[in-house]
């Protein structure tokens, strides 16, 4: 039960698991969810860890791991969603050492992804293993999904899990570092690809061409005007934003007026925003740009999320903390685009919750307190006991 997760042996096991996860690099690359290092974290570290504890699992077509125990006929279905992929190591020194360090008298684990995905995942895996050792939930079903996403900015991995299971859970906990607060909302996002077409010419005779770079500048001016028209103060989740995140031109030749510019636009969505409407706004803003031809294409979509502060899931998280003698966590909002919106769109309750500091994500000194990992496992297990009575 939850008390056993407070034992020295349990704490040591959680820390050892977190170290093993950190010591297996699983960085984002241009191969995205199919990157061999990401897939092998699941195959070579997580799958054997579960098997050693007698826990069976399945793999879906994307390589996501899914384990479950209990029966949806007797109660709700609660799913924990963990992420295998981390941000690249970048300039972080010793990112995969899994080093134990002391910060202000607190023992901490340092490494890439430990504050964002991997520390919280160690807590969730441990809570699930202790649940399994206890014979499962008293009612309902608890699932654990370890997906090959984490930094991809799209819902493909969780959608694959849901398709594999044949339906959504009733409640989902997105296992990420939130400082222990329950993140009940976040903005969504659409990526929009824009291509501006002109006409190539030698740069010594620019009048013979139609400069696609100048067209891109004109397009960006229009997009800035669109973004400036939105309300500036939109409350706790921030505001709608529109940002160019990538740009390239062609042909790749010297002394040539460019005939193509391709841009990617990041348009952040508030919970009441419709992705199709947001795309239509961009198309309207870029309409009538002769002499340039402009093509606008929708890329990946991540839905915004807003879980009611008094929902069954949020109330269960608060009550479960009290049940084990801990303070109920506070609630918060995230600026990132995450998978909670995917579940909420289908009618499921979903929050982001776990040990780890959001301010450290992608930083050069990412770490998490060992005590937070142990407390995270206790809180996850207590939630299971509260929801799956």
LINPE-V307888 format. One record per pair of residues at least 24 apart in sequence whose ideal C-beta (glycine too) atoms are under 7 Angstrom apart, sorted by the first residue. I is the first residue (numbers start at 1). GAP is how many residues later the second one is. Records with the same first field share a line. If there is no record, write none. Layout:
# LINPE-V307888
I: GAP + GAP
This chain:
# LINPE-V307888
1: 133
2: 322 + 376 + 379 + 380 + 383
4: 126
5: 121 + 125 + 369 + 372 + 373 + 376
6: 368 + 372
11: 363
13: 113
14: 108 + 109 + 112 + 359 + 360 + 363
15: 94 + 355 + 358
17: 32 + 105 + 108 + 109
18: 91 + 96 + 100 + 101 + 104 + 355
19: 79 + 90
20: 25
21: 24 + 97 + 100 + 101
22: 74 + 76 + 87 + 89 + 90 + 91 + 92 + 96
23: 73 + 75
25: 71
26: 58 + 59 + 60
27: 59 + 61 + 62
28: 57 + 58 + 59 + 60 + 123
32: 120
33: 29 + 115 + 116 + 119 + 123 + 124
38: 46 + 47 + 110
39: 24 + 109
41: 43
42: 42 + 104
46: 100
53: 76 + 79
55: 74 + 77
60: 100 + 101 + 104
61: 99
62: 86 + 95 + 98
63: 85
64: 81 + 82 + 83 + 84 + 93 + 96 + 97
65: 81
66: 77 + 79 + 95 + 98 + 99
67: 61 + 76 + 77
68: 73 + 74 + 75
69: 62 + 63 + 67 + 73
70: 66 + 67 + 70 + 71 + 72 + 318
71: 70
72: 68 + 69
74: 65 + 66
75: 64 + 65 + 313 + 314
76: 64 + 94 + 95 + 311 + 312
77: 63 + 64 + 66 + 92 + 93
78: 62 + 64 + 91 + 92 + 93 + 306 + 309 + 310
79: 64 + 66 + 90 + 93
80: 44 + 48 + 64 + 93 + 95 + 300
81: 64 + 66 + 77 + 91 + 92 + 93 + 94 + 258
82: 39 + 42 + 63 + 64 + 93
83: 34 + 64 + 66 + 67
84: 62 + 63 + 64 + 66
85: 63 + 64 + 65 + 66 + 67
86: 26 + 27 + 30 + 31 + 32 + 64 + 65
87: 25 + 26 + 64 + 275
91: 273
92: 272 + 274
101: 266
103: 264
106: 263
107: 263
108: 259 + 260 + 261 + 262
109: 258 + 259 + 261
110: 256 + 257
111: 255
112: 254
114: 252 + 253 + 254
115: 62 + 241 + 242 + 245 + 246 + 251 + 252 + 253
116: 60 + 61 + 240 + 245
117: 33 + 59
119: 58 + 236 + 237 + 249 + 254
120: 55 + 56 + 57 + 234 + 235 + 236 + 256
121: 54
122: 251
123: 231 + 232 + 250 + 253 + 254 + 257
124: 51 + 256
126: 251
127: 250 + 253 + 254 + 257
130: 251
131: 250 + 253
137: 247 + 251
138: 250 + 251
139: 249 + 250
140: 247 + 248
142: 242 + 246
143: 26
153: 36 + 147 + 149 + 184
154: 146 + 148
155: 147 + 184 + 187
158: 181 + 184
159: 183
168: 175 + 178 + 180
169: 179
170: 178 + 179
171: 142 + 177 + 178 + 216
172: 171 + 176 + 178
173: 178 + 180
174: 164 + 165 + 166 + 176 + 177 + 178
175: 179
176: 176 + 178
177: 177 + 178 + 179 + 180 + 181 + 191
178: 154 + 174 + 175 + 176 + 180
179: 178 + 179
180: 149 + 175 + 192
181: 148 + 149 + 150 + 151
182: 132 + 135 + 147 + 149 + 169 + 171
183: 149 + 150 + 151 + 168 + 169 + 170
184: 123 + 125 + 130 + 147 + 149 + 167
185: 52 + 86 + 120 + 121 + 122 + 148
186: 51 + 118 + 119 + 147 + 148 + 150 + 151 + 152 + 154
187: 50 + 51 + 81 + 82 + 83 + 117 + 148 + 150
188: 81 + 114 + 115 + 116 + 149 + 153
189: 77 + 78 + 79 + 80 + 113 + 148
190: 77 + 79 + 85 + 88 + 89 + 108 + 111
191: 73 + 75 + 108 + 109
192: 73 + 75 + 87 + 90 + 104 + 106 + 107
193: 69 + 71 + 104 + 106
194: 25 + 69 + 71 + 92 + 100 + 102
195: 65 + 67 + 100
196: 65 + 96 + 98
197: 62 + 63 + 95 + 96
198: 60 + 61 + 94
199: 60
200: 51 + 56 + 57 + 59
201: 56
202: 53 + 54
203: 52 + 53 + 54
206: 51
209: 48
210: 81 + 82
211: 46 + 47
212: 37 + 46 + 47 + 48 + 49 + 80
213: 36 + 45 + 48
215: 46 + 74 + 77
216: 31 + 45 + 47
218: 71
219: 67 + 70 + 75
220: 24
222: 63 + 64
223: 42 + 62
226: 55 + 59
234: 36
236: 97
237: 33 + 96
238: 97
240: 28 + 30 + 33
241: 27
242: 25
269: 35
270: 34
271: 33 + 34 + 35
273: 31
275: 26
302: 35 + 39
303: 38 + 39 + 42
304: 37
305: 33 + 35 + 36 + 39 + 45
307: 37 + 42 + 43 + 44
311: 38
312: 37
313: 36 + 38
314: 37
316: 67 + 70 + 71
317: 36 + 66
319: 67
320: 59 + 62 + 63 + 65 + 66
321: 58 + 61
323: 59 + 63
324: 54 + 58
326: 53
